Amino acid sequence: MNDKQLQALVRKNAAKAAKVTGKPRTFSDPTLEATRSPERDDSDAQKIFKEMKKREF
C-alpha cells in the first residue's frame, strides 16, 4: 500500500468517525406521559426494579 492509498483510507475513516459522533436519538412516546396519572406513586416499583438490576439470573 503506497502513501496515497494510505492517506485516502485515513481521510475516509476520519469522515466516517465524524459522522458517528452525533448524539444518539432517544425514542420517547408522547402518549406515555399524556396517559400517566399525576398522582401516581412509582416509588415501590422503582425500588423493585433497582433490586432486580442487581441480581443475576
C-alpha distance matrix in Angstrom:
0.0 3.8 6.8 8.3 6.3 6.7 10.2 11.0 10.4 12.5 15.1 15.4 16.1 18.4 20.3 20.8 22.1 24.4 26.0 26.7 28.5 31.6 34.8 35.3 38.2 41.2 43.6 47.2 50.1 52.7 55.5 55.1 56.4 59.0 60.5 60.5 64.0 64.4 66.6 64.3 63.8 60.5 61.0 61.8 58.9 56.5 57.9 57.5 53.9 53.1 54.6 52.9 49.4 50.3 51.2 48.9 49.7
3.8 0.0 3.8 5.6 5.5 6.3 8.8 10.2 10.9 12.5 14.6 15.6 16.8 18.5 20.3 21.6 22.8 24.6 26.4 27.6 29.1 32.2 35.6 36.4 39.3 42.5 45.0 48.6 51.5 53.9 56.8 56.5 57.7 60.2 61.9 62.0 65.4 65.6 68.0 65.8 65.3 62.2 62.6 63.7 60.8 58.3 59.8 59.6 56.0 55.0 56.8 55.1 51.6 52.5 53.6 51.5 52.4
6.8 3.8 0.0 3.8 5.5 5.0 6.1 8.6 9.8 10.4 12.3 14.2 15.3 16.3 18.3 20.1 20.9 22.4 24.6 25.9 27.1 30.2 33.6 34.8 37.8 41.0 43.8 47.2 50.3 52.5 55.6 55.3 56.2 58.7 60.6 60.6 63.9 64.0 66.4 64.3 63.8 60.8 61.2 62.4 59.7 57.0 58.5 58.6 55.0 53.9 55.8 54.4 50.8 51.6 53.0 51.1 52.3
8.3 5.6 3.8 0.0 3.8 5.4 5.2 6.2 8.6 9.9 10.6 12.3 14.3 15.3 16.6 18.6 20.0 21.2 23.0 24.8 26.2 29.0 32.5 33.7 36.5 39.9 42.4 45.9 48.8 50.9 54.0 54.0 54.9 57.3 59.3 59.5 62.8 62.9 65.5 63.5 63.3 60.3 60.9 62.2 59.4 56.8 58.6 58.6 54.9 54.0 56.1 54.6 51.0 52.2 53.6 51.7 52.8
6.3 5.5 5.5 3.8 0.0 3.8 5.5 5.1 6.2 8.7 10.0 10.5 12.4 14.2 15.4 16.7 18.4 20.1 21.6 23.0 24.8 27.6 31.1 31.9 34.6 37.9 40.3 43.8 46.7 49.0 51.9 51.8 53.0 55.4 57.2 57.4 60.9 61.2 63.6 61.5 61.3 58.3 58.9 60.1 57.1 54.7 56.4 56.2 52.5 51.8 53.8 52.0 48.6 49.8 51.0 49.0 49.9
6.7 6.3 5.0 5.4 3.8 0.0 3.8 5.4 5.1 6.2 8.7 9.9 10.6 12.2 14.3 15.5 16.5 18.4 20.3 21.4 22.8 25.9 29.3 30.2 33.2 36.4 39.0 42.5 45.5 47.8 50.9 50.5 51.6 54.1 55.9 55.9 59.3 59.4 61.8 59.7 59.2 56.2 56.6 57.8 55.0 52.4 54.0 53.9 50.3 49.3 51.2 49.7 46.1 47.2 48.5 46.6 47.6
10.2 8.8 6.1 5.2 5.5 3.8 0.0 3.8 5.4 5.1 6.2 8.6 10.0 10.5 12.3 14.4 15.3 16.5 18.7 20.2 21.4 24.3 27.8 29.1 32.1 35.4 38.2 41.5 44.6 46.7 49.8 49.7 50.5 53.0 55.0 55.0 58.3 58.3 60.8 58.8 58.5 55.6 56.1 57.5 54.7 52.1 53.8 54.0 50.3 49.3 51.4 50.1 46.5 47.6 49.1 47.5 48.7
11.0 10.2 8.6 6.2 5.1 5.4 3.8 0.0 3.8 5.5 5.2 6.1 8.7 9.9 10.7 12.5 14.3 15.4 17.0 18.8 20.5 23.1 26.7 27.7 30.4 33.8 36.3 39.7 42.7 44.7 47.8 47.9 48.8 51.1 53.1 53.4 56.8 57.0 59.6 57.6 57.5 54.6 55.3 56.7 53.8 51.3 53.3 53.3 49.5 48.8 51.0 49.5 46.0 47.4 48.8 47.1 48.1
10.4 10.9 9.8 8.6 6.2 5.1 5.4 3.8 0.0 3.8 5.5 5.0 6.2 8.5 9.9 10.7 12.3 14.3 15.7 16.9 18.8 21.6 25.0 25.7 28.5 31.8 34.3 37.8 40.7 43.0 46.0 45.8 46.9 49.4 51.2 51.3 54.7 55.0 57.5 55.3 55.1 52.1 52.8 54.0 51.0 48.6 50.4 50.3 46.5 45.8 47.9 46.2 42.8 44.1 45.4 43.6 44.6
12.5 12.5 10.4 9.9 8.7 6.2 5.1 5.5 3.8 0.0 3.8 5.4 5.2 6.0 8.6 10.0 10.5 12.2 14.4 15.5 16.7 19.8 23.2 24.4 27.4 30.6 33.5 36.8 40.0 42.2 45.3 44.9 45.8 48.4 50.3 50.2 53.5 53.5 55.9 53.9 53.5 50.6 51.1 52.4 49.7 47.0 48.8 48.9 45.2 44.3 46.4 45.0 41.5 42.7 44.2 42.7 43.9
15.1 14.6 12.3 10.6 10.0 8.7 6.2 5.2 5.5 3.8 0.0 3.8 5.5 5.1 6.2 8.7 9.9 10.5 12.6 14.5 15.7 18.4 22.0 23.4 26.2 29.6 32.4 35.7 38.7 40.7 43.9 43.8 44.6 47.0 49.1 49.2 52.5 52.5 55.1 53.2 53.1 50.3 51.0 52.5 49.8 47.1 49.1 49.4 45.7 44.8 47.2 45.9 42.3 43.8 45.5 44.1 45.3
15.4 15.6 14.2 12.3 10.5 9.9 8.6 6.1 5.0 5.4 3.8 0.0 3.8 5.5 5.2 6.4 8.8 10.1 11.1 12.8 14.9 17.3 20.8 21.7 24.3 27.7 30.2 33.6 36.5 38.6 41.7 41.7 42.7 45.0 47.0 47.3 50.7 50.9 53.5 51.6 51.6 48.7 49.6 51.0 48.0 45.6 47.7 47.7 43.9 43.4 45.7 44.1 40.7 42.3 43.8 42.3 43.2
16.1 16.8 15.3 14.3 12.4 10.6 10.0 8.7 6.2 5.2 5.5 3.8 0.0 3.8 5.4 5.1 6.2 8.6 10.0 10.8 12.7 15.6 18.9 19.6 22.6 25.8 28.4 31.9 35.0 37.2 40.3 40.0 40.9 43.5 45.3 45.3 48.7 48.9 51.3 49.3 49.0 46.1 46.8 48.1 45.2 42.7 44.6 44.6 40.9 40.2 42.4 40.9 37.4 38.9 40.4 38.9 39.9
18.4 18.5 16.3 15.3 14.2 12.2 10.5 9.9 8.5 6.0 5.1 5.5 3.8 0.0 3.8 5.4 5.1 6.2 8.8 10.1 10.9 13.9 17.4 18.8 21.9 25.2 28.1 31.3 34.6 36.6 39.8 39.5 40.1 42.7 44.8 44.7 47.9 47.8 50.3 48.5 48.2 45.4 46.0 47.6 44.9 42.2 44.2 44.5 40.8 39.9 42.4 41.1 37.5 39.0 40.9 39.7 41.0
20.3 20.3 18.3 16.6 15.4 14.3 12.3 10.7 9.9 8.6 6.2 5.2 5.4 3.8 0.0 3.8 5.5 5.1 6.5 8.9 10.4 12.5 16.2 17.6 20.2 23.7 26.4 29.6 32.7 34.6 37.8 37.8 38.5 40.9 43.0 43.2 46.5 46.6 49.3 47.5 47.5 44.9 45.8 47.4 44.6 42.1 44.3 44.6 40.9 40.2 42.9 41.5 38.1 39.9 41.7 40.6 41.7
20.8 21.6 20.1 18.6 16.7 15.5 14.4 12.5 10.7 10.0 8.7 6.4 5.1 5.4 3.8 0.0 3.8 5.4 5.3 6.5 9.0 11.2 14.6 15.3 17.9 21.3 23.9 27.3 30.3 32.4 35.5 35.4 36.3 38.8 40.7 40.9 44.3 44.5 47.1 45.1 45.2 42.3 43.3 44.7 41.8 39.4 41.6 41.7 37.9 37.4 40.0 38.4 35.0 36.9 38.5 37.3 38.2
22.1 22.8 20.9 20.0 18.4 16.5 15.3 14.3 12.3 10.5 9.9 8.8 6.2 5.1 5.5 3.8 0.0 3.8 5.4 5.2 6.5 9.6 12.8 13.9 17.1 20.2 23.2 26.5 29.8 31.9 35.1 34.6 35.3 38.0 39.9 39.8 43.1 43.0 45.5 43.5 43.3 40.5 41.1 42.7 39.9 37.3 39.3 39.6 35.9 35.1 37.7 36.4 32.9 34.5 36.4 35.3 36.6
24.4 24.6 22.4 21.2 20.1 18.4 16.5 15.4 14.3 12.2 10.5 10.1 8.6 6.2 5.1 5.4 3.8 0.0 3.8 5.6 5.6 7.9 11.6 13.5 16.4 19.8 22.8 25.8 29.1 30.9 34.2 34.0 34.4 36.9 39.2 39.1 42.3 42.1 44.7 43.1 43.0 40.4 41.2 43.0 40.3 37.7 39.9 40.5 36.8 36.0 38.8 37.7 34.3 36.1 38.2 37.4 38.8
26.0 26.4 24.6 23.0 21.6 20.3 18.7 17.0 15.7 14.4 12.6 11.1 10.0 8.8 6.5 5.3 5.4 3.8 0.0 3.8 5.7 6.5 10.1 11.4 13.8 17.4 20.1 23.2 26.3 28.1 31.4 31.4 32.1 34.4 36.6 36.8 40.1 40.2 42.9 41.2 41.4 38.8 39.9 41.6 38.8 36.4 38.9 39.2 35.5 35.1 37.9 36.6 33.3 35.4 37.4 36.6 37.6
26.7 27.6 25.9 24.8 23.0 21.4 20.2 18.8 16.9 15.5 14.5 12.8 10.8 10.1 8.9 6.5 5.2 5.6 3.8 0.0 3.8 5.5 8.3 8.9 11.9 15.2 18.0 21.3 24.6 26.7 29.8 29.5 30.2 32.8 34.8 34.7 38.1 38.2 40.7 38.8 38.8 36.0 37.0 38.5 35.7 33.2 35.6 35.8 32.1 31.6 34.4 33.0 29.6 31.7 33.6 32.8 33.9
28.5 29.1 27.1 26.2 24.8 22.8 21.4 20.5 18.8 16.7 15.7 14.9 12.7 10.9 10.4 9.0 6.5 5.6 5.7 3.8 0.0 3.8 6.6 8.6 11.9 14.9 18.3 21.2 24.7 26.5 29.8 29.3 29.6 32.3 34.5 34.1 37.2 37.0 39.5 37.7 37.5 34.9 35.6 37.4 34.8 32.1 34.4 35.0 31.4 30.5 33.5 32.5 29.0 30.9 33.2 32.7 34.2
31.6 32.2 30.2 29.0 27.6 25.9 24.3 23.1 21.6 19.8 18.4 17.3 15.6 13.9 12.5 11.2 9.6 7.9 6.5 5.5 3.8 0.0 3.8 6.4 9.0 12.3 15.5 18.2 21.7 23.2 26.7 26.4 26.6 29.1 31.5 31.3 34.4 34.2 36.9 35.3 35.4 33.0 34.0 36.0 33.4 30.8 33.4 34.1 30.5 30.0 33.1 32.1 28.9 31.2 33.5 33.3 34.6
34.8 35.6 33.6 32.5 31.1 29.3 27.8 26.7 25.0 23.2 22.0 20.8 18.9 17.4 16.2 14.6 12.8 11.6 10.1 8.3 6.6 3.8 0.0 3.8 6.3 9.0 12.6 15.0 18.6 20.2 23.6 23.0 23.1 25.9 28.1 27.8 30.8 30.6 33.2 31.6 31.7 29.3 30.3 32.4 29.8 27.2 29.9 30.6 27.1 26.6 29.9 29.1 25.9 28.3 30.8 30.9 32.2
35.3 36.4 34.8 33.7 31.9 30.2 29.1 27.7 25.7 24.4 23.4 21.7 19.6 18.8 17.6 15.3 13.9 13.5 11.4 8.9 8.6 6.4 3.8 0.0 3.8 6.4 9.7 12.7 16.2 18.3 21.5 20.8 21.4 24.2 26.1 25.9 29.2 29.3 31.8 29.9 30.1 27.5 28.7 30.5 27.6 25.3 28.0 28.4 24.8 24.7 27.8 26.6 23.6 26.3 28.4 28.3 29.4
38.2 39.3 37.8 36.5 34.6 33.2 32.1 30.4 28.5 27.4 26.2 24.3 22.6 21.9 20.2 17.9 17.1 16.4 13.8 11.9 11.9 9.0 6.3 3.8 0.0 3.8 6.6 9.5 12.8 14.8 18.0 17.7 18.4 20.9 22.9 23.0 26.4 26.8 29.5 27.8 28.3 25.9 27.6 29.4 26.4 24.5 27.6 27.9 24.3 24.7 28.0 26.7 24.1 27.1 29.1 29.2 30.0
41.2 42.5 41.0 39.9 37.9 36.4 35.4 33.8 31.8 30.6 29.6 27.7 25.8 25.2 23.7 21.3 20.2 19.8 17.4 15.2 14.9 12.3 9.0 6.4 3.8 0.0 3.8 6.4 10.0 12.3 15.3 14.4 15.2 18.0 19.7 19.6 23.0 23.4 26.1 24.1 24.6 22.2 24.0 25.8 22.8 21.0 24.2 24.4 21.0 21.6 24.9 23.6 21.3 24.5 26.5 26.9 27.6
43.6 45.0 43.8 42.4 40.3 39.0 38.2 36.3 34.3 33.5 32.4 30.2 28.4 28.1 26.4 23.9 23.2 22.8 20.1 18.0 18.3 15.5 12.6 9.7 6.6 3.8 0.0 3.8 6.7 9.5 12.1 11.5 13.0 15.5 16.9 17.3 20.9 21.8 24.5 22.5 23.5 21.2 23.5 25.0 21.8 20.6 24.0 24.0 20.6 21.9 25.1 23.6 21.7 25.2 26.9 27.3 27.6
47.2 48.6 47.2 45.9 43.8 42.5 41.5 39.7 37.8 36.8 35.7 33.6 31.9 31.3 29.6 27.3 26.5 25.8 23.2 21.3 21.2 18.2 15.0 12.7 9.5 6.4 3.8 0.0 3.8 6.2 8.9 8.2 9.3 11.8 13.5 13.8 17.3 18.2 21.1 19.4 20.6 18.8 21.4 23.1 20.1 19.1 22.8 22.9 20.0 21.4 24.7 23.5 22.1 25.6 27.4 28.3 28.5
50.1 51.5 50.3 48.8 46.7 45.5 44.6 42.7 40.7 40.0 38.7 36.5 35.0 34.6 32.7 30.3 29.8 29.1 26.3 24.6 24.7 21.7 18.6 16.2 12.8 10.0 6.7 3.8 0.0 3.8 5.5 5.5 7.7 9.3 10.6 11.7 15.4 16.9 19.9 18.2 20.0 18.5 21.6 23.1 20.1 19.8 23.5 23.4 20.7 22.7 25.8 24.4 23.6 27.2 28.7 29.6 29.5
52.7 53.9 52.5 50.9 49.0 47.8 46.7 44.7 43.0 42.2 40.7 38.6 37.2 36.6 34.6 32.4 31.9 30.9 28.1 26.7 26.5 23.2 20.2 18.3 14.8 12.3 9.5 6.2 3.8 0.0 3.8 5.4 5.9 6.6 9.0 10.6 13.9 15.1 18.5 17.4 19.8 18.9 22.1 24.0 21.4 21.1 24.9 25.2 22.9 24.7 28.0 27.0 26.2 29.8 31.5 32.7 32.7
55.5 56.8 55.6 54.0 51.9 50.9 49.8 47.8 46.0 45.3 43.9 41.7 40.3 39.8 37.8 35.5 35.1 34.2 31.4 29.8 29.8 26.7 23.6 21.5 18.0 15.3 12.1 8.9 5.5 3.8 0.0 3.8 5.6 4.9 6.0 8.5 11.8 13.9 17.0 15.9 18.6 18.1 21.5 23.1 20.5 20.9 24.6 24.6 22.6 24.9 27.9 26.8 26.6 30.2 31.5 32.8 32.5
55.1 56.5 55.3 54.0 51.8 50.5 49.7 47.9 45.8 44.9 43.8 41.7 40.0 39.5 37.8 35.4 34.6 34.0 31.4 29.5 29.3 26.4 23.0 20.8 17.7 14.4 11.5 8.2 5.5 5.4 3.8 0.0 3.8 5.5 5.5 6.3 10.0 12.1 14.8 13.1 15.4 14.5 17.9 19.4 16.7 17.1 20.9 20.8 18.9 21.2 24.2 23.2 23.0 26.6 28.0 29.4 29.3
56.4 57.7 56.2 54.9 53.0 51.6 50.5 48.8 46.9 45.8 44.6 42.7 40.9 40.1 38.5 36.3 35.3 34.4 32.1 30.2 29.6 26.6 23.1 21.4 18.4 15.2 13.0 9.3 7.7 5.9 5.6 3.8 0.0 3.8 5.5 5.2 8.3 9.4 12.6 11.6 14.0 13.7 17.0 19.0 16.9 16.9 20.7 21.3 19.7 21.5 24.7 24.3 24.0 27.4 29.2 31.0 31.2
59.0 60.2 58.7 57.3 55.4 54.1 53.0 51.1 49.4 48.4 47.0 45.0 43.5 42.7 40.9 38.8 38.0 36.9 34.4 32.8 32.3 29.1 25.9 24.2 20.9 18.0 15.5 11.8 9.3 6.6 4.9 5.5 3.8 0.0 3.8 5.7 8.1 9.6 13.0 12.8 15.9 16.2 19.6 21.6 19.7 20.1 23.8 24.3 22.9 25.0 28.0 27.5 27.5 30.9 32.5 34.3 34.3
60.5 61.9 60.6 59.3 57.2 55.9 55.0 53.1 51.2 50.3 49.1 47.0 45.3 44.8 43.0 40.7 39.9 39.2 36.6 34.8 34.5 31.5 28.1 26.1 22.9 19.7 16.9 13.5 10.6 9.0 6.0 5.5 5.5 3.8 0.0 3.8 6.3 9.2 11.9 11.1 14.4 14.7 18.4 19.8 17.8 19.0 22.5 22.5 21.5 24.0 26.6 26.0 26.5 29.9 31.1 32.9 32.6
60.5 62.0 60.6 59.5 57.4 55.9 55.0 53.4 51.3 50.2 49.2 47.3 45.3 44.7 43.2 40.9 39.8 39.1 36.8 34.7 34.1 31.3 27.8 25.9 23.0 19.6 17.3 13.8 11.7 10.6 8.5 6.3 5.2 5.7 3.8 0.0 3.8 6.5 8.8 7.5 10.6 11.1 14.7 16.3 14.6 15.6 19.1 19.5 18.7 21.0 23.7 23.4 24.0 27.2 28.6 30.7 30.7
64.0 65.4 63.9 62.8 60.9 59.3 58.3 56.8 54.7 53.5 52.5 50.7 48.7 47.9 46.5 44.3 43.1 42.3 40.1 38.1 37.2 34.4 30.8 29.2 26.4 23.0 20.9 17.3 15.4 13.9 11.8 10.0 8.3 8.1 6.3 3.8 0.0 3.8 5.6 5.6 9.3 11.0 14.4 16.1 15.2 16.5 19.6 20.3 20.2 22.3 24.8 24.9 25.8 28.8 30.2 32.6 32.7
64.4 65.6 64.0 62.9 61.2 59.4 58.3 57.0 55.0 53.5 52.5 50.9 48.9 47.8 46.6 44.5 43.0 42.1 40.2 38.2 37.0 34.2 30.6 29.3 26.8 23.4 21.8 18.2 16.9 15.1 13.9 12.1 9.4 9.6 9.2 6.5 3.8 0.0 3.8 5.6 8.6 10.9 13.7 16.1 15.8 16.5 19.4 20.8 20.8 22.3 25.0 25.7 26.3 29.0 30.9 33.5 34.0
66.6 68.0 66.4 65.5 63.6 61.8 60.8 59.6 57.5 55.9 55.1 53.5 51.3 50.3 49.3 47.1 45.5 44.7 42.9 40.7 39.5 36.9 33.2 31.8 29.5 26.1 24.5 21.1 19.9 18.5 17.0 14.8 12.6 13.0 11.9 8.8 5.6 3.8 0.0 3.8 6.4 9.6 11.9 14.0 14.5 15.6 18.0 19.5 20.1 21.6 23.9 24.9 26.0 28.3 30.1 32.9 33.5
64.3 65.8 64.3 63.5 61.5 59.7 58.8 57.6 55.3 53.9 53.2 51.6 49.3 48.5 47.5 45.1 43.5 43.1 41.2 38.8 37.7 35.3 31.6 29.9 27.8 24.1 22.5 19.4 18.2 17.4 15.9 13.1 11.6 12.8 11.1 7.5 5.6 5.6 3.8 0.0 3.8 6.4 9.3 11.0 11.0 12.4 14.9 16.0 16.6 18.4 20.6 21.3 22.5 25.0 26.6 29.4 29.8
63.8 65.3 63.8 63.3 61.3 59.2 58.5 57.5 55.1 53.5 53.1 51.6 49.0 48.2 47.5 45.2 43.3 43.0 41.4 38.8 37.5 35.4 31.7 30.1 28.3 24.6 23.5 20.6 20.0 19.8 18.6 15.4 14.0 15.9 14.4 10.6 9.3 8.6 6.4 3.8 0.0 3.8 5.7 7.7 8.6 9.6 11.7 13.3 14.3 15.6 17.6 18.9 20.2 22.3 24.0 27.0 27.8
60.5 62.2 60.8 60.3 58.3 56.2 55.6 54.6 52.1 50.6 50.3 48.7 46.1 45.4 44.9 42.3 40.5 40.4 38.8 36.0 34.9 33.0 29.3 27.5 25.9 22.2 21.2 18.8 18.5 18.9 18.1 14.5 13.7 16.2 14.7 11.1 11.0 10.9 9.6 6.4 3.8 0.0 3.8 5.6 5.2 6.1 8.7 10.0 10.6 12.1 14.3 15.3 16.5 18.7 20.4 23.4 24.2
61.0 62.6 61.2 60.9 58.9 56.6 56.1 55.3 52.8 51.1 51.0 49.6 46.8 46.0 45.8 43.3 41.1 41.2 39.9 37.0 35.6 34.0 30.3 28.7 27.6 24.0 23.5 21.4 21.6 22.1 21.5 17.9 17.0 19.6 18.4 14.7 14.4 13.7 11.9 9.3 5.7 3.8 0.0 3.8 5.5 5.1 6.3 8.8 10.1 10.5 12.5 14.4 15.6 17.1 19.1 22.4 23.6
61.8 63.7 62.4 62.2 60.1 57.8 57.5 56.7 54.0 52.4 52.5 51.0 48.1 47.6 47.4 44.7 42.7 43.0 41.6 38.5 37.4 36.0 32.4 30.5 29.4 25.8 25.0 23.1 23.1 24.0 23.1 19.4 19.0 21.6 19.8 16.3 16.1 16.1 14.0 11.0 7.7 5.6 3.8 0.0 3.8 5.4 5.1 6.3 8.7 9.9 10.8 12.4 14.5 15.9 17.2 20.5 21.4
58.9 60.8 59.7 59.4 57.1 55.0 54.7 53.8 51.0 49.7 49.8 48.0 45.2 44.9 44.6 41.8 39.9 40.3 38.8 35.7 34.8 33.4 29.8 27.6 26.4 22.8 21.8 20.1 20.1 21.4 20.5 16.7 16.9 19.7 17.8 14.6 15.2 15.8 14.5 11.0 8.6 5.2 5.5 3.8 0.0 3.8 5.4 5.1 6.2 8.5 9.9 10.5 12.4 14.6 15.7 18.7 19.2
56.5 58.3 57.0 56.8 54.7 52.4 52.1 51.3 48.6 47.0 47.1 45.6 42.7 42.2 42.1 39.4 37.3 37.7 36.4 33.2 32.1 30.8 27.2 25.3 24.5 21.0 20.6 19.1 19.8 21.1 20.9 17.1 16.9 20.1 19.0 15.6 16.5 16.5 15.6 12.4 9.6 6.1 5.1 5.4 3.8 0.0 3.8 5.5 5.2 6.0 8.6 9.8 10.7 12.7 14.7 17.8 19.0
57.9 59.8 58.5 58.6 56.4 54.0 53.8 53.3 50.4 48.8 49.1 47.7 44.6 44.2 44.3 41.6 39.3 39.9 38.9 35.6 34.4 33.4 29.9 28.0 27.6 24.2 24.0 22.8 23.5 24.9 24.6 20.9 20.7 23.8 22.5 19.1 19.6 19.4 18.0 14.9 11.7 8.7 6.3 5.1 5.4 3.8 0.0 3.8 5.6 5.1 6.2 8.7 10.1 11.1 13.0 16.4 18.0
57.5 59.6 58.6 58.6 56.2 53.9 54.0 53.3 50.3 48.9 49.4 47.7 44.6 44.5 44.6 41.7 39.6 40.5 39.2 35.8 35.0 34.1 30.6 28.4 27.9 24.4 24.0 22.9 23.4 25.2 24.6 20.8 21.3 24.3 22.5 19.5 20.3 20.8 19.5 16.0 13.3 10.0 8.8 6.3 5.1 5.5 3.8 0.0 3.8 5.4 5.2 6.2 8.8 10.2 11.0 14.2 15.1
53.9 56.0 55.0 54.9 52.5 50.3 50.3 49.5 46.5 45.2 45.7 43.9 40.9 40.8 40.9 37.9 35.9 36.8 35.5 32.1 31.4 30.5 27.1 24.8 24.3 21.0 20.6 20.0 20.7 22.9 22.6 18.9 19.7 22.9 21.5 18.7 20.2 20.8 20.1 16.6 14.3 10.6 10.1 8.7 6.2 5.2 5.6 3.8 0.0 3.8 5.4 4.9 6.2 8.8 10.1 12.8 13.8
53.1 55.0 53.9 54.0 51.8 49.3 49.3 48.8 45.8 44.3 44.8 43.4 40.2 39.9 40.2 37.4 35.1 36.0 35.1 31.6 30.5 30.0 26.6 24.7 24.7 21.6 21.9 21.4 22.7 24.7 24.9 21.2 21.5 25.0 24.0 21.0 22.3 22.3 21.6 18.4 15.6 12.1 10.5 9.9 8.5 6.0 5.1 5.4 3.8 0.0 3.8 5.5 5.3 6.8 9.3 12.5 14.4
54.6 56.8 55.8 56.1 53.8 51.2 51.4 51.0 47.9 46.4 47.2 45.7 42.4 42.4 42.9 40.0 37.7 38.8 37.9 34.4 33.5 33.1 29.9 27.8 28.0 24.9 25.1 24.7 25.8 28.0 27.9 24.2 24.7 28.0 26.6 23.7 24.8 25.0 23.9 20.6 17.6 14.3 12.5 10.8 9.9 8.6 6.2 5.2 5.4 3.8 0.0 3.8 5.4 5.3 6.8 10.4 12.4
52.9 55.1 54.4 54.6 52.0 49.7 50.1 49.5 46.2 45.0 45.9 44.1 40.9 41.1 41.5 38.4 36.4 37.7 36.6 33.0 32.5 32.1 29.1 26.6 26.7 23.6 23.6 23.5 24.4 27.0 26.8 23.2 24.3 27.5 26.0 23.4 24.9 25.7 24.9 21.3 18.9 15.3 14.4 12.4 10.5 9.8 8.7 6.2 4.9 5.5 3.8 0.0 3.8 5.4 5.3 8.2 9.4
49.4 51.6 50.8 51.0 48.6 46.1 46.5 46.0 42.8 41.5 42.3 40.7 37.4 37.5 38.1 35.0 32.9 34.3 33.3 29.6 29.0 28.9 25.9 23.6 24.1 21.3 21.7 22.1 23.6 26.2 26.6 23.0 24.0 27.5 26.5 24.0 25.8 26.3 26.0 22.5 20.2 16.5 15.6 14.5 12.4 10.7 10.1 8.8 6.2 5.3 5.4 3.8 0.0 3.8 5.6 7.7 9.8
50.3 52.5 51.6 52.2 49.8 47.2 47.6 47.4 44.1 42.7 43.8 42.3 38.9 39.0 39.9 36.9 34.5 36.1 35.4 31.7 30.9 31.2 28.3 26.3 27.1 24.5 25.2 25.6 27.2 29.8 30.2 26.6 27.4 30.9 29.9 27.2 28.8 29.0 28.3 25.0 22.3 18.7 17.1 15.9 14.6 12.7 11.1 10.2 8.8 6.8 5.3 5.4 3.8 0.0 3.8 6.7 9.9
51.2 53.6 53.0 53.6 51.0 48.5 49.1 48.8 45.4 44.2 45.5 43.8 40.4 40.9 41.7 38.5 36.4 38.2 37.4 33.6 33.2 33.5 30.8 28.4 29.1 26.5 26.9 27.4 28.7 31.5 31.5 28.0 29.2 32.5 31.1 28.6 30.2 30.9 30.1 26.6 24.0 20.4 19.1 17.2 15.7 14.7 13.0 11.0 10.1 9.3 6.8 5.3 5.6 3.8 0.0 3.8 6.5
48.9 51.5 51.1 51.7 49.0 46.6 47.5 47.1 43.6 42.7 44.1 42.3 38.9 39.7 40.6 37.3 35.3 37.4 36.6 32.8 32.7 33.3 30.9 28.3 29.2 26.9 27.3 28.3 29.6 32.7 32.8 29.4 31.0 34.3 32.9 30.7 32.6 33.5 32.9 29.4 27.0 23.4 22.4 20.5 18.7 17.8 16.4 14.2 12.8 12.5 10.4 8.2 7.7 6.7 3.8 0.0 3.8
49.7 52.4 52.3 52.8 49.9 47.6 48.7 48.1 44.6 43.9 45.3 43.2 39.9 41.0 41.7 38.2 36.6 38.8 37.6 33.9 34.2 34.6 32.2 29.4 30.0 27.6 27.6 28.5 29.5 32.7 32.5 29.3 31.2 34.3 32.6 30.7 32.7 34.0 33.5 29.8 27.8 24.2 23.6 21.4 19.2 19.0 18.0 15.1 13.8 14.4 12.4 9.4 9.8 9.9 6.5 3.8 0.0
